Amino acid sequence: MAGDSISKYFKDLPDPRGERGKRHRLTDMQSITVCAVICGADGWVEVEDFGKAKEGWLKLFLALPHGIPSHDTLGRVFAVLDTEAMERCFRDWTAALAERSKGRLIAIDGKTLGRSFDRAGRKTAIHLVNAWCSNNRLVLGQLATDPILFGTTFAK
């Protein structure tokens, strides 16, 4: 799906940064962030950690002239982006993926069941991973996972 790369859909997003001190390409930062969030990153430190862990793979399709941006850089840049324009770019990209795949995508999601922990019995909350095909409206599977594994969103 090379024609549906993240960078293609975010290339026209206005870059609010001035030219001075601009070390990282905006499309690189957006691509890293989208991939990291899809893999479960929850915050700029985790996005940076993901980028560093997957730098070799990311370099296959991103320029990364100065490596992976720091979490501080990511936070500063995303804080000044036009969020509505960013959302439009993201929606256009996901719509293109859905169209290209003809709805044959498998969705994977993880959840922690609220109030499922048992303090008295010293048992942790229940963590579930679900897989389904939205095109067929079919649940393919559900698996309870180890809470330690559940928090591991990517391998280094």
LINNORLIN-V696440 format. One record per residue. N is the residue number from 1. SS is DSSP state (A for helix, B for strand, O for the rest). PSI is psi in whole degrees, 0 to 359 (* if undefined). Layout:
BEGIN
n:N ss:SS psi:PSI
n:N ss:SS psi:PSI
END
This chain:
BEGIN
n:1 ss:O psi:40
n:2 ss:A psi:328
n:3 ss:A psi:345
n:4 ss:A psi:33
n:5 ss:O psi:151
n:6 ss:A psi:314
n:7 ss:A psi:322
n:8 ss:A psi:320
n:9 ss:A psi:344
n:10 ss:A psi:0
n:11 ss:O psi:333
n:12 ss:O psi:3
n:13 ss:O psi:127
n:14 ss:O psi:133
n:15 ss:O psi:110
n:16 ss:O psi:357
n:17 ss:O psi:149
n:18 ss:O psi:166
n:19 ss:O psi:328
n:20 ss:O psi:126
n:21 ss:O psi:7
n:22 ss:O psi:102
n:23 ss:O psi:329
n:24 ss:O psi:138
n:25 ss:O psi:138
n:26 ss:A psi:318
n:27 ss:A psi:328
n:28 ss:A psi:314
n:29 ss:A psi:321
n:30 ss:A psi:317
n:31 ss:A psi:315
n:32 ss:A psi:315
n:33 ss:A psi:315
n:34 ss:A psi:314
n:35 ss:A psi:316
n:36 ss:A psi:316
n:37 ss:A psi:320
n:38 ss:A psi:326
n:39 ss:O psi:4
n:40 ss:O psi:5
n:41 ss:O psi:139
n:42 ss:O psi:73
n:43 ss:O psi:162
n:44 ss:A psi:327
n:45 ss:A psi:318
n:46 ss:A psi:327
n:47 ss:A psi:315
n:48 ss:A psi:315
n:49 ss:A psi:316
n:50 ss:A psi:311
n:51 ss:A psi:316
n:52 ss:A psi:320
n:53 ss:A psi:329
n:54 ss:O psi:19
n:55 ss:A psi:318
n:56 ss:A psi:316
n:57 ss:A psi:316
n:58 ss:A psi:326
n:59 ss:O psi:347
n:60 ss:O psi:335
n:61 ss:O psi:0
n:62 ss:O psi:152
n:63 ss:O psi:311
n:64 ss:O psi:56
n:65 ss:O psi:335
n:66 ss:O psi:28
n:67 ss:O psi:204
n:68 ss:O psi:130
n:69 ss:O psi:151
n:70 ss:O psi:163
n:71 ss:A psi:328
n:72 ss:A psi:317
n:73 ss:A psi:313
n:74 ss:A psi:313
n:75 ss:A psi:316
n:76 ss:A psi:316
n:77 ss:A psi:313
n:78 ss:A psi:335
n:79 ss:A psi:334
n:80 ss:A psi:1
n:81 ss:O psi:152
n:82 ss:O psi:107
n:83 ss:A psi:326
n:84 ss:A psi:319
n:85 ss:A psi:320
n:86 ss:A psi:316
n:87 ss:A psi:319
n:88 ss:A psi:315
n:89 ss:A psi:316
n:90 ss:A psi:316
n:91 ss:A psi:319
n:92 ss:A psi:319
n:93 ss:A psi:312
n:94 ss:A psi:325
n:95 ss:A psi:319
n:96 ss:A psi:320
n:97 ss:A psi:316
n:98 ss:A psi:319
n:99 ss:A psi:315
n:100 ss:A psi:325
n:101 ss:A psi:355
n:102 ss:O psi:34
n:103 ss:O psi:13
n:104 ss:O psi:30
n:105 ss:O psi:145
n:106 ss:B psi:122
n:107 ss:B psi:135
n:108 ss:B psi:133
n:109 ss:B psi:146
n:110 ss:B psi:143
n:111 ss:B psi:149
n:112 ss:B psi:124
n:113 ss:O psi:122
n:114 ss:O psi:142
n:115 ss:O psi:24
n:116 ss:O psi:357
n:117 ss:O psi:157
n:118 ss:B psi:97
n:119 ss:O psi:317
n:120 ss:O psi:318
n:121 ss:O psi:2
n:122 ss:O psi:43
n:123 ss:B psi:139
n:124 ss:O psi:169
n:125 ss:O psi:160
n:126 ss:O psi:129
n:127 ss:B psi:127
n:128 ss:B psi:144
n:129 ss:B psi:130
n:130 ss:B psi:146
n:131 ss:B psi:132
n:132 ss:B psi:158
n:133 ss:B psi:106
n:134 ss:O psi:329
n:135 ss:O psi:320
n:136 ss:O psi:357
n:137 ss:O psi:49
n:138 ss:B psi:126
n:139 ss:B psi:124
n:140 ss:B psi:332
n:141 ss:B psi:160
n:142 ss:B psi:135
n:143 ss:B psi:129
n:144 ss:B psi:135
n:145 ss:B psi:163
n:146 ss:O psi:132
n:147 ss:A psi:331
n:148 ss:A psi:319
n:149 ss:A psi:326
n:150 ss:A psi:324
n:151 ss:O psi:350
n:152 ss:O psi:107
n:153 ss:O psi:342
n:154 ss:O psi:153
n:155 ss:O psi:142
n:156 ss:O psi:*
END
